[in-house]
């Protein structure tokens, strides 16, 4: 089998990206292309980063047949995928500053241990 010069070998070509709801209402595994792929039935290009589904190959029983959105229309069911792809809010990403009350509690618990440690240390 002859391959063009731009074919990368050895690395993964897709990754699991959650679940999709098919036009028929059933659920299917959703994949994200890590490089350009072709849809098995129609030959259209599945671009890097695009989502697609797979169908089980009849001879092996493995999900090897890639299906673009044109061949197998689907919607993402939201959940984790949408949460990960949505732009984050800045206030959520910053840790909250420690309050004086928390500082006092930490020092009250560590204080005795620190004092013992200081007494044992040679001066």
Contact map, one row per residue, 1 for C-alpha under 8 A:
111000000000000000000000000000000000000000000000000000000000000000000000000000000000000000000000000000000000000000000000000
111100000000000000000000000000000000000000000000000000000000000000000000000000000000000000000000000000000000000000000000000
111110100000000000000000000000000000000000000000000000000000000000000000000000000000000000000000000000000000000000000000000
011111100000000000000000000000000000000000000000000000000000000000000000000000000000000000000000000000000000000000000000000
001111100000000000000000000000000000000000000000000000000000000000000000000000000000000000000000000000000000000000000000000
000111110000000000000000000000000000000000000000000000000000000000000000000000000000000000000000000000000000000000000000000
001111111000000000000000000000000000000000000000000000000000000000000000000000000000000000000000000000000000000000000000000
000001111110000000000000000000000000000000000000000000000000000000000000000000000000000000000000000000000000000000000000000
000000111110000000000000000000000000000000000000000000000000000000000000000000000000000000000000000000000000000000000000000
000000011111000000000000000000000000000000000000000000000000000000000000000000000000000000000000000000000000000000000000000
000000011111100000000000000000000000000000000000000000000000000000000000000000000000000000000000000000000000000000000000000
000000000111111000000000000000000100000000000000000000000000000000000000000000000000000000000000000000000000000000000000000
000000000011111000000000000000001110100000000000000000000000000000000000000000000000000000000000000000000000000000000000000
000000000001111100000000000000111110000000000000000000000000000000000000000000000000000000000000000000000000000000000000000
000000000001111110000000000000111100000000000000000000000000000000000000000000000000000000000000000000000000000000000000000
000000000000011111000000000011110000000000000000000000000000000000000000000000000000000000000000000000000000000000000000000
000000000000001111100000000011110000000000000000001000000000000000000000000000001000000000000000000000000000000000000000000
000000000000000111110000000011100000000000000000000000000000000000000000000000011000000000000000000000000000000000000000000
000000000000000011111000001111000000000000000000000000000000000000000000000110000000000000000000000000000000000000000000000
000000000000000001111100001111000000000000000000000010000000000000000000011110000000000000000000000000000000000000000000000
000000000000000000111111111100000000000000000000000000000000000000000000011110000000000000000000000000000000000000000000000
000000000000000000011111111100000000000000000000000000000000000000000001111000000000000000000000000000000000000000000000000
000000000000000000001111110000000000000000000000000000000000000000000001111000000000000000000000000000000000000000000000000
000000000000000000001111110000000000000000000000000000000000000000000000000000000000000000000000000000000000000000000000000
000000000000000000001111111000000000000000000000000000000000000000000000000000000000000000000000000000000000000000000000000
000000000000000000001111111100000000000000000000000000000000000000000000000000000000000000000000000000000000000000000000000
000000000000000000111100111110000000000000000000000000000000000000000000000000000000000000000000000000000000000000000000000
000000000000000000111100011111000000000000000000000011000000000000000000000000000000000000000000000000000000000000000000000
000000000000000111110000001111100000000000000000000011000000000000000000000000000000000000000000000000000000000000000000000
000000000000000111110000000111110000000000000000001111000000000000000000000000000000000000000000000000000000000000000000000
000000000000011111000000000011111000000000000000001111000000000000000000000000000000000000000000000000000000000000000000000
000000000000011110000000000001111100000000000001111100000000000000000000000000000000000000000000000000000000000000000000000
000000000000111000000000000000111111100000000111111100000000000000000000000000000000000000000000000000000000000000000000000
000000000001111000000000000000011111000000000001100000000000000000000000000000000000000000000000000000000000000000000000000
000000000000110000000000000000001111100000000011100000000000000000000000000000000000000000000000000000000000000000000000000
000000000000000000000000000000001111110000001111000000000000000000000000000000000000000000000000000000000000000000000000000
000000000000100000000000000000001011111000001111000000000000000000000000000000000000000000000000000000000000000000000000000
000000000000000000000000000000000001111100111100000000000000000001000000000000000000000000000000000000000000000000000000000
000000000000000000000000000000000000111111111100000000000000000011110000000000000000000000000000000000000000000000000000000
000000000000000000000000000000000000011111100000000000000000000011100000000000000000000000000000000000000000000000000000000
000000000000000000000000000000000000001111100000000000000000000001100010000000000000000000000000000000000000000000000000000
000000000000000000000000000000000000001111110000000000000000000000000010000000000000000000000000000000000000000000000000000
000000000000000000000000000000000000011111111000000000000000000000000000000000000000000000000000000000000000000000000000000
000000000000000000000000000000000000011001111100000000000000000000010000000000000000000000000000000000000000000000000000000
000000000000000000000000000000000001111000111110000000000000000000000000000000000000000000000000000000000000000000000000000
000000000000000000000000000000001001111000011111011100000000000000010000000000000000000000000000000000000000000000000000000
000000000000000000000000000000001011100000001111110000000000000000000000000000000000000000000000000000000000000000000000000
000000000000000000000000000000011111100000000111110000000000000000000000000000000000000000000000000000000000000000000000000
000000000000000000000000000000011110000000000011111000000000000000000000000000000000000000000000000000000000000000000000000
000000000000000000000000000000011000000000000111111100000000000000000000000000000000000000000000000000000000000000000000000
000000000000000010000000000001111000000000000100111110000000000000011000000000000000000000000000000000000000000000000000000
000000000000000000000000000001111000000000000100011111000000000001111000000000000000000000000000000000000000000000000000000
000000000000000000010000000111100000000000000000001111100000000001111001000000000000000000000000000000000000000000000000000
000000000000000000000000000111100000000000000000000111110000001111100000000000000000000000000000000000000000000000000000000
000000000000000000000000000000000000000000000000000011111000001111100000000000000000000000000000000000000000000000000000000
000000000000000000000000000000000000000000000000000001111101111110000000000000000000000000000000000000000000000000000000000
000000000000000000000000000000000000000000000000000000111111111110000000000000000000000000000000000000000000000000000000000
000000000000000000000000000000000000000000000000000000011111110000000000000000000000000000000000000000000000000000000000000
000000000000000000000000000000000000000000000000000000001111100000000000000000000000000000000000000000000000000000000000000
000000000000000000000000000000000000000000000000000000011111110000000000000000000000000000000000000000000000000000000000000
000000000000000000000000000000000000000000000000000000011111111000000000000000000000000000000000000000000000000000000000000
000000000000000000000000000000000000000000000000000000011101111100000000000000000000000000000000000000000000000000000000000
000000000000000000000000000000000000000000000000000001111000111110000000000000000000000000000000000000000000000000000000000
000000000000000000000000000000000000000000000000000001111000011111000000000000000000000000000000000000000000000000000000000
000000000000000000000000000000000000001100000000000001111000001111100000000000000000000000000000000000000000000000000000000
000000000000000000000000000000000000011110000000000111100000000111110000000000000000000000000000000000000000000000000000000
000000000000000000000000000000000000001110000000000111100000000011111111000000000000000000000000000000000000000000000000000
000000000000000000000000000000000000001000010100001110000000000001111111100000000000000000000000000000000000000000000000000
000000000000000000000000000000000000000000000000001110000000000000111111110000000000000000000000000000000000000000000000000
000000000000000000000000000000000000000000000000000000000000000000111111100000000000000000000000000000000000000000000000000
000000000000000000000000000000000000000011000000000000000000000000111111100000000000000000000000000000000000000000000000000
000000000000000000000110000000000000000000000000000010000000000000111111110000000000000000000000000000000000000000000000000
000000000000000000000110000000000000000000000000000000000000000000011111111000000000000000000000000000000000000000000000000
000000000000000000011110000000000000000000000000000000000000000000001001111100000000000000000000000000000000000000000000000
000000000000000000011110000000000000000000000000000000000000000000000000111110000000000000000000000000000000000000000000000
000000000000000000111000000000000000000000000000000000000000000000000000011111001000000000000000000000000000000000000000000
000000000000000000111000000000000000000000000000000000000000000000000000001111100000000000000000000000000000000000000000000
000000000000000000000000000000000000000000000000000000000000000000000000000111111110000000000000000000000000000000000000000
000000000000000000000000000000000000000000000000000000000000000000000000000011111110000000000000000000000000000000000000000
000000000000000001000000000000000000000000000000000000000000000000000000000001111111000000000000000000000000000000000000000
000000000000000011000000000000000000000000000000000000000000000000000000000101111111100000000000000000000000000000000000000
000000000000000000000000000000000000000000000000000000000000000000000000000001111111110000000000000000000000000000000000000
000000000000000000000000000000000000000000000000000000000000000000000000000001111111110000000000000000000000000000000000000
000000000000000000000000000000000000000000000000000000000000000000000000000000011111110000000000000000000000000000000000000
000000000000000000000000000000000000000000000000000000000000000000000000000000001111111000000000000000000000000000000000000
000000000000000000000000000000000000000000000000000000000000000000000000000000000111111100000000000000000000000000000000000
000000000000000000000000000000000000000000000000000000000000000000000000000000000000111110000000000000000000000000000000000
000000000000000000000000000000000000000000000000000000000000000000000000000000000000011111011000000000000000000000000000000
000000000000000000000000000000000000000000000000000000000000000000000000000000000000001111111000000000000000000000000000000
000000000000000000000000000000000000000000000000000000000000000000000000000000000000000111111100000000000000000000000000000
000000000000000000000000000000000000000000000000000000000000000000000000000000000000000011111100000000000000000000000000000
000000000000000000000000000000000000000000000000000000000000000000000000000000000000000111111110000000000000000000000000000
000000000000000000000000000000000000000000000000000000000000000000000000000000000000000111111110000000000000000000000000000
000000000000000000000000000000000000000000000000000000000000000000000000000000000000000001111111000000000000000000000000000
000000000000000000000000000000000000000000000000000000000000000000000000000000000000000000011111100000000000000000000000000
000000000000000000000000000000000000000000000000000000000000000000000000000000000000000000000111110000000000000000000000000
000000000000000000000000000000000000000000000000000000000000000000000000000000000000000000000011111000000000000000000000000
000000000000000000000000000000000000000000000000000000000000000000000000000000000000000000000001111101100000000000000000000
000000000000000000000000000000000000000000000000000000000000000000000000000000000000000000000000111111100000000000000000000
000000000000000000000000000000000000000000000000000000000000000000000000000000000000000000000000011111110000000000000000000
000000000000000000000000000000000000000000000000000000000000000000000000000000000000000000000000001111111000000000000000000
000000000000000000000000000000000000000000000000000000000000000000000000000000000000000000000000011111111100000000000000000
000000000000000000000000000000000000000000000000000000000000000000000000000000000000000000000000011111111110000000000000000
000000000000000000000000000000000000000000000000000000000000000000000000000000000000000000000000000111111111000000000000000
000000000000000000000000000000000000000000000000000000000000000000000000000000000000000000000000000011111111100000000000000
000000000000000000000000000000000000000000000000000000000000000000000000000000000000000000000000000001111111110000000000000
000000000000000000000000000000000000000000000000000000000000000000000000000000000000000000000000000000111111111000000000000
000000000000000000000000000000000000000000000000000000000000000000000000000000000000000000000000000000011111111100000000000
000000000000000000000000000000000000000000000000000000000000000000000000000000000000000000000000000000001111111110000000000
000000000000000000000000000000000000000000000000000000000000000000000000000000000000000000000000000000000111111111000000000
000000000000000000000000000000000000000000000000000000000000000000000000000000000000000000000000000000000011111111100000000
000000000000000000000000000000000000000000000000000000000000000000000000000000000000000000000000000000000001111111110000000
000000000000000000000000000000000000000000000000000000000000000000000000000000000000000000000000000000000000111111111000000
000000000000000000000000000000000000000000000000000000000000000000000000000000000000000000000000000000000000011111111100000
000000000000000000000000000000000000000000000000000000000000000000000000000000000000000000000000000000000000001111111110000
000000000000000000000000000000000000000000000000000000000000000000000000000000000000000000000000000000000000000111111111000
000000000000000000000000000000000000000000000000000000000000000000000000000000000000000000000000000000000000000011111111100
000000000000000000000000000000000000000000000000000000000000000000000000000000000000000000000000000000000000000001111111100
000000000000000000000000000000000000000000000000000000000000000000000000000000000000000000000000000000000000000000111111110
000000000000000000000000000000000000000000000000000000000000000000000000000000000000000000000000000000000000000000011111110
000000000000000000000000000000000000000000000000000000000000000000000000000000000000000000000000000000000000000000001111111
000000000000000000000000000000000000000000000000000000000000000000000000000000000000000000000000000000000000000000000011111
000000000000000000000000000000000000000000000000000000000000000000000000000000000000000000000000000000000000000000000000111
